[in-house]
Amino acid sequence: MYFEITRQGAEAKAVGARGPWKWRLVREPDNIVAYGEGYGSKKECEAAVASVMLVTNATPIRYDPGDN
């Protein structure tokens, strides 16, 4: 698995526009496991990825109480 950081919108790249930053966690082959979007800067996006990397192993699973 790997994290990928890019600008949002393939069409934005095509016209040279600079949209917000996004990240995604990808498991080969091209299976998106998690993502975050709408970061105003690359640095903010990188900080979000670092945050996910820090807590992932220690984060418990919570289930909706209404689901059995």
PLY file of the C-alpha trace (Angstrom):
ply
format ascii 1.0
element vertex 68
property float x
property float y
property float z
element edge 67
property int vertex1
property int vertex2
end_header
0.00 0.00 0.00
1.04 3.58 -0.51
-0.22 7.14 -0.03
-0.69 9.28 -3.11
-0.86 13.10 -2.92
-2.17 15.05 -5.92
-4.24 18.05 -6.91
-7.95 17.44 -7.28
-9.50 16.93 -10.68
-7.85 15.39 -13.73
-9.57 18.05 -15.84
-7.86 20.75 -13.73
-4.47 19.32 -14.70
-5.42 19.35 -18.37
-6.18 23.08 -18.38
-3.39 24.03 -15.99
-5.73 24.97 -13.15
-4.57 24.54 -9.58
-7.27 22.95 -7.44
-7.18 21.85 -3.81
-4.90 19.03 -2.67
-6.06 15.50 -1.90
-4.55 12.27 -0.62
-5.53 8.67 -0.97
-4.32 5.38 0.41
-4.04 2.89 -2.43
-3.69 -0.87 -2.32
-2.45 -2.44 -5.52
-3.89 -2.75 -8.10
-5.53 0.68 -7.97
-7.88 -0.08 -5.07
-8.56 3.06 -3.00
-8.76 2.18 0.70
-9.15 5.70 2.17
-8.95 9.30 1.04
-9.08 12.93 2.11
-9.68 15.96 -0.05
-10.03 19.72 -0.07
-6.72 20.76 1.51
-5.66 24.31 0.70
-1.94 23.53 0.57
0.38 20.62 -0.05
1.74 21.03 3.48
-1.76 20.67 5.01
-2.33 17.56 2.92
1.00 16.05 4.02
0.10 16.79 7.66
-3.19 14.93 7.23
-1.36 11.90 5.81
1.12 11.99 8.71
-1.82 12.09 11.13
-3.41 9.02 9.53
-0.07 7.20 9.62
0.31 7.94 13.36
-3.06 6.68 14.54
-3.90 3.89 12.14
-2.54 0.97 14.18
-3.99 2.24 17.47
-7.39 3.36 16.20
-10.30 1.21 17.40
-13.25 0.24 15.22
-16.61 1.73 16.21
-19.87 0.31 14.99
-23.22 2.06 14.75
-25.24 0.84 17.77
-28.24 0.29 15.49
-26.34 -2.23 13.32
-26.42 -5.84 14.50
0 1
1 2
2 3
3 4
4 5
5 6
6 7
7 8
8 9
9 10
10 11
11 12
12 13
13 14
14 15
15 16
16 17
17 18
18 19
19 20
20 21
21 22
22 23
23 24
24 25
25 26
26 27
27 28
28 29
29 30
30 31
31 32
32 33
33 34
34 35
35 36
36 37
37 38
38 39
39 40
40 41
41 42
42 43
43 44
44 45
45 46
46 47
47 48
48 49
49 50
50 51
51 52
52 53
53 54
54 55
55 56
56 57
57 58
58 59
59 60
60 61
61 62
62 63
63 64
64 65
65 66
66 67
